[in-house]
Amino acid sequence: MRRTRCFGRAGPGPVASSRFPWRRGPGSAVNGAVAVVTGAGGQIGRCLMADLEAGGAAVVGLDLPGATPEGDDRRVACDITDEARVREAFAAVRARYGRLDLLIHCAGLSAIGRFGDHDLETHRRVLEVTHLRAVACTLAALPDLRRSHGRVVIIGSVAGFAPVLGGRPMSRPSTRSLACSRLCALSWAPTESR
């Protein structure tokens, strides 16, 4: 049994499957997989990258240029609000590894305070980063994910399920991302990408 470094969970991974050839190795569902993690410079993103690498995955982390260490070929400086740069980043993953099996959306932005404490531009920026850029990254990765029967994971806030009065007013992007993920699951069910 392998204990993950960052999150403290323990337990064996899913059994290998011929439908998902990257699921190999004892106790690891990601051994041999190629994964992209957005928001890789943040605490959760760094932990996800470490856990995936420990499980045997090849991992590429995307984050803003200032959050991406120079000389680390596992990380790509990519402002996910720049659609052309997003396409370039996923093309680079495709060129280097030939496929993509897992996309984890960890990039996010929040504004603390009541709804009226923030101007329209702040709300627009949170929506742009938290929801629309996840859509842009998913669309860029979709052809590869379909070929590999890959997976998309969206890390979001509990506020998407249960907003709290006086808490973060930015639950709408989390709710939209949740709805989008459900729509994607339904749309991709025939191709078995999730």
Secondary structure, DSSP 8 states (H G I E B T S, - for coil): --B-TTT--B------BTTBTT--STT-SSTT-EEEEETTTSHHHHHHHHHHHHTT-EEEEEE-GGGS-TT-TTEEE--TT-HHHHHHHHHHHHHHHS---EEEE-------S-GGGS-HHHHHHHHIIIIIHHHHHHHHHHHHHHHHT-EEEE---GGGTS--TTS-STHHHHHHHHHHHHHHHHHHGGGT--
